[in-house]
Amino acid sequence: MGSMSIWHWVIVLVVVMLIFGTKKLGNMGSDLGKAVKGFKDGVKSDEEKANAANPVNPATGQPTQQVADKSTIDVEARDKTRL
């Protein structure tokens, strides 16, 4: 009783097609596809904005650090010069 066989789904599909019609279902499908594509484009553009804000150093693969004040000293750079 709890499992739905293929025949149950076929009957449901036929009833839905009779109620809405194939043209309206096609329009809803294309609208849904456009919405998904718009969502993917929006996510992609957000990732590009984030990457533009924090560029990646190709040698290390890590984001480059922006120095706000030129008078600050990078401790790692200072330690490396002592060696």
LOMIBA-437531 format. One record per residue: x, y, z of N, C-alpha, C in turn. Coordinates in steps of 0.05 Angstrom, whole numbers, padded with zeros to 5 digits, always signed. Layout:
% LOMIBA-437531
XYZXYZXYZ
...
% end
This chain:
% LOMIBA-437531
+00016-00024+00000+00000+00000+00000+00017+00025+00000
+00040+00025+00014+00057+00048+00016+00074+00053-00008
+00080+00032-00024+00097+00035-00047+00080+00043-00072
+00091+00061-00088+00077+00070-00112+00089+00056-00136
+00072+00042-00151+00082+00028-00174+00083+00047-00198
+00094+00038-00220+00096+00054-00244+00068+00062-00254
+00048+00044-00250+00021+00050-00260+00008+00073-00244
+00015+00075-00219+00004+00097-00203+00015+00124-00215
+00041+00124-00221+00053+00148-00231+00043+00155-00259
+00038+00135-00275+00027+00140-00302-00001+00153-00300
-00017+00143-00282-00044+00154-00278-00042+00183-00268
-00024+00188-00249-00020+00215-00239-00011+00233-00262
+00007+00224-00278+00017+00240-00301-00006+00247-00320
-00022+00227-00326-00045+00232-00345-00065+00252-00333
-00070+00250-00307-00089+00269-00295-00077+00297-00295
-00052+00300-00289-00039+00326-00290-00040+00338-00318
-00034+00321-00338-00035+00331-00366-00063+00339-00374
-00083+00325-00364-00111+00333-00370-00119+00359-00357
-00109+00363-00333-00116+00387-00318-00101+00412-00330
-00075+00410-00333-00059+00433-00342-00055+00435-00372
-00055+00413-00386-00050+00413-00415-00020+00413-00420
-00012+00403-00443+00016+00400-00450+00030+00427-00454
+00015+00446-00465+00028+00472-00471+00035+00486-00445
+00017+00486-00425+00022+00499-00400+00045+00485-00385
+00046+00458-00386+00067+00443-00373+00094+00450-00386
+00094+00452-00413+00119+00460-00427+00128+00487-00419
+00110+00506-00417+00117+00533-00408+00128+00534-00380
+00116+00518-00362+00126+00517-00335+00154+00504-00334
+00158+00484-00351+00185+00471-00352+00206+00490-00362
+00199+00506-00383+00219+00524-00393+00225+00547-00374
+00204+00556-00360+00207+00577-00339+00225+00567-00317
+00221+00542-00309+00237+00530-00288+00266+00528-00297
+00270+00520-00322+00298+00518-00333+00311+00545-00333
+00297+00566-00341+00308+00593-00341+00315+00602-00313
+00298+00595-00294+00303+00603-00266+00329+00589-00255
+00332+00564-00262+00356+00549-00253+00381+00561-00266
+00379+00567-00291+00402+00579-00305+00409+00606-00294
+00389+00623-00288+00394+00648-00275+00406+00646-00248
+00398+00626-00233+00410+00621-00206+00439+00613-00209
+00445+00595-00228+00473+00586-00232+00490+00610-00241
+00480+00627-00258+00495+00650-00267+00500+00670-00244
+00480+00673-00226+00483+00690-00203+00504+00680-00184
+00504+00654-00179+00524+00642-00162+00552+00644-00174
+00554+00640-00200+00579+00642-00214+00590+00671-00213
+00573+00690-00217+00582+00718-00216+00591+00726-00188
+00577+00715-00167+00586+00720-00139+00613+00708-00134
+00619+00684-00145+00645+00672-00141+00666+00688-00155
+00660+00699-00179+00679+00715-00194+00685+00741-00178
+00665+00753-00166+00669+00777-00150+00687+00771-00126
+00683+00748-00113+00699+00740-00090+00728+00735-00099
+00731+00722-00122+00758+00717-00132+00772+00743-00140
+00757+00762-00150+00769+00788-00158+00777+00803-00133
+00762+00801-00111+00769+00815-00087+00793+00803-00073
+00796+00776-00075+00819+00762-00062+00833+00746-00084
+00852+00758-00098+00866+00744-00119+00884+00722-00107
+00888+00701-00123+00904+00678-00114+00932+00680-00125
+00952+00674-00108+00980+00673-00117+00984+00647-00132
+00991+00647-00158+00994+00622-00173+01016+00604-00163
+01037+00616-00150+01059+00599-00140+01051+00583-00116
+01036+00594-00098+01029+00580-00073+01000+00569-00074
+00983+00580-00090+00955+00572-00092+00939+00583-00069
+00950+00602-00053+00936+00614-00031+00929+00643-00038
+00908+00654-00026+00901+00682-00031+00924+00701-00023
+00928+00721-00040+00949+00741-00034+00938+00759-00012
+00957+00769+00005+00949+00786+00027+00953+00815+00018
+00934+00831+00025+00935+00860+00019+00946+00874+00044
+00966+00891+00041+00977+00906+00063+00964+00933+00063
+00950+00939+00085+00936+00965+00087+00955+00987+00094
+00976+00981+00110+00994+01002+00118+01022+00993+00110
+01036+01010+00095+01063+01003+00084+01084+01003+00106
+01078+01014+00129+01098+01014+00150+01098+00988+00167
+01079+00970+00162+01078+00945+00177+01100+00927+00167
+01109+00909+00185+01131+00891+00178+01119+00863+00177
+01124+00849+00156+01116+00821+00153+01135+00804+00169
+01126+00791+00190+01143+00775+00207+01156+00752+00192
+01141+00739+00175+01153+00716+00160+01175+00726+00142
+01172+00748+00129+01192+00759+00111+01217+00767+00127
+01213+00778+00150+01236+00786+00167+01251+00762+00177
+01237+00740+00184+01250+00716+00194+01265+00703+00171
+01255+00704+00147+01269+00691+00125+01295+00706+00118
+01295+00732+00121+01320+00747+00115+01341+00743+00136
+01335+00735+00160+01355+00729+00180+01370+00704+00174
+01359+00685+00161+01372+00660+00155+01393+00663+00135
% end
